[in-house]
Amino acid sequence: MKQKILVIDDERSIRLLLVNFLSKMYDVVGKGDGEEALEWLEGNLPDLVICDIQMPKMDGYVFLEKLRQRGYTRHTPVIMLSGVESSPERVKCYTLGAQDFLVKPFNPEELSALIKKNLFPVHYALKW
């Protein structure tokens, strides 16, 4: 069975790009904002979350805080996406519990490596 990835981005083009790109290897679900994603999480459990930071209704920071407060998603790996590369933004994401941070536009190979690192941390490291 394929691992499930939840992609959250308010930019439809980015969301569809991620869903299409990742669907070859994973079961991917796309949501347009944090509120929509939290509703989906009521009945679903992804293996990994990829989340944009700047979104209407509920930004990525608030979503990440709420995700970490839930018992069943407390340890779900999260990769945060941002159009802004700044150290304070990265630090805030890591402090809130994100495993990784990727700047848009991103390199698809880097995204693939981060996904593998987070889904298979021990097995991926053994290939080094």
C-alpha positions as CSV (number, residue, x, y, z in Angstrom):
1,M,0.0,0.0,0.0
2,K,1.2,3.5,-0.9
3,Q,2.1,6.0,1.9
4,K,-0.4,8.8,2.2
5,I,0.8,12.5,1.8
6,L,-1.4,15.5,2.7
7,V,-0.5,18.6,0.6
8,I,-1.8,21.9,1.9
9,D,-1.4,25.0,-0.3
10,D,-3.8,27.8,-1.2
11,E,-2.2,28.3,-4.6
12,R,-4.1,25.9,-6.8
13,S,-1.3,25.6,-9.3
14,I,1.3,24.6,-6.7
15,R,-1.2,22.2,-5.0
16,L,-2.0,20.5,-8.3
17,L,1.7,20.4,-9.3
18,L,2.5,18.7,-6.0
19,V,-0.4,16.2,-6.2
20,N,0.4,15.3,-9.8
21,F,4.2,15.0,-9.2
22,L,3.8,12.9,-6.0
23,S,0.9,10.7,-7.1
24,K,3.3,8.5,-9.1
25,M,4.8,7.2,-5.9
26,Y,2.3,8.1,-3.1
27,D,-1.4,8.4,-2.3
28,V,-1.8,12.2,-2.3
29,V,-4.6,14.4,-1.0
30,G,-4.6,18.1,-1.7
31,K,-6.3,20.8,0.5
32,G,-6.5,24.6,0.0
33,D,-6.0,25.8,3.6
34,G,-5.3,24.7,7.2
35,E,-9.0,24.6,8.2
36,E,-9.9,22.3,5.3
37,A,-6.9,20.1,6.1
38,L,-7.9,19.8,9.8
39,E,-11.4,18.8,8.8
40,W,-9.9,16.1,6.5
41,L,-7.7,14.9,9.4
42,E,-10.8,14.1,11.5
43,G,-11.2,10.9,9.6
44,N,-7.8,10.3,8.0
45,L,-4.2,9.9,9.0
46,P,-1.4,10.8,6.5
47,D,2.1,9.5,6.7
48,L,3.5,12.9,5.9
49,V,2.2,16.5,5.5
50,I,3.6,19.1,3.1
51,C,2.2,22.5,4.2
52,D,2.5,26.1,2.8
53,I,3.0,28.8,5.4
54,Q,1.2,31.8,3.9
55,M,-2.5,30.9,3.5
56,P,-5.8,32.6,4.1
57,K,-8.2,31.4,6.9
58,M,-5.5,29.5,8.8
59,D,-1.8,29.9,8.0
60,G,0.8,27.1,8.2
61,Y,2.0,28.1,11.6
62,V,-1.4,27.8,13.2
63,F,-2.1,24.5,11.3
64,L,1.2,23.1,12.5
65,E,0.4,24.0,16.1
66,K,-3.0,22.4,15.9
67,L,-1.5,19.3,14.2
68,R,1.0,18.8,17.0
69,Q,-1.7,19.3,19.7
70,R,-3.6,16.3,18.4
71,G,-2.6,12.9,19.9
72,Y,-2.8,10.9,16.7
73,T,-0.9,13.5,14.5
74,R,1.6,14.6,17.1
75,H,4.5,12.7,15.4
76,T,3.4,13.0,11.8
77,P,6.4,14.4,9.8
78,V,5.8,17.8,8.3
79,I,7.7,19.6,5.5
80,M,6.9,23.4,5.4
81,L,6.9,25.3,2.2
82,S,7.4,29.1,1.9
83,G,8.0,31.6,-0.8
84,V,10.2,33.5,1.6
85,E,13.6,32.3,2.6
86,S,14.4,33.7,6.1
87,S,16.1,32.3,9.1
88,P,13.4,33.5,11.6
89,E,10.7,31.8,9.5
90,R,12.7,28.5,9.4
91,V,13.4,28.6,13.1
92,K,9.7,29.2,13.9
93,C,8.7,26.2,11.8
94,Y,11.3,24.0,13.5
95,T,10.2,25.3,17.0
96,L,6.6,24.5,16.2
97,G,7.6,20.9,15.2
98,A,8.3,20.8,11.5
99,Q,11.0,18.4,10.3
100,D,12.0,20.3,7.2
101,F,11.6,23.6,5.4
102,L,11.6,24.1,1.6
103,V,11.6,27.4,-0.3
104,K,9.4,27.9,-3.3
105,P,10.1,27.5,-6.1
106,F,11.6,24.2,-5.0
107,N,13.7,21.6,-6.7
108,P,11.6,18.4,-7.2
109,E,14.7,16.2,-6.5
110,E,15.2,18.0,-3.2
111,L,11.5,17.5,-2.3
112,S,11.7,13.8,-3.2
113,A,14.8,13.4,-1.0
114,L,13.1,15.2,1.9
115,I,10.0,13.0,1.6
116,K,12.1,9.8,1.6
117,K,14.1,11.0,4.5
118,N,11.0,11.6,6.5
119,L,9.0,8.5,5.5
120,F,12.0,6.1,5.8
121,P,14.5,7.8,8.1
122,V,16.5,4.7,9.0
123,H,16.3,2.9,5.7
124,Y,17.1,6.0,3.7
125,A,20.2,6.7,5.9
126,L,21.4,3.1,5.3
127,K,21.8,3.9,1.6
128,W,24.3,6.7,2.3
